[in-house]
Amino acid sequence: MAAALAQVLVAHTQTANQCFFGFWEVHFSFKIPCNVARVQTLLGTMLMTIGEVRDAV
C-alpha cells in the first residue's frame, strides 16, 4: 500500500526528491539517526527527516 501511495504522491509534487517525513517518537522502530530534528505537537513528539517520496516505502 505504501508503494502505491508513493506513486500517487510523486505525480502530485514538483519536489519528489526532497520531502519531509515525520515519525511519532513512540514508534521509533524505524532506522532514523538519533540526532534528527524533533517537532513537539499536541499529540506528542515527532522525529523529522528528509528524503525522496520513494524512501517512505
DACORPE-V52839 format. One record per pair of residues at least 24 apart in sequence whose C-alpha atoms are under 8 Angstrom apart, sorted by the first residue. I is the first residue (numbers start at 1). J is the second residue. Records with the same first field share a line. If there is no record, write none. Layout:
BEGIN
I->J  J
END
This chain:
BEGIN
2->56  57
3->54  57
6->53  54  56  57
7->54
9->53
10->53
16->52  53
17->51  52  53
18->50  51  52  53
19->50  51  52  53
20->48  49  50  51
21->48  49  50  51  56
22->46  47  48  49
23->47  48
END
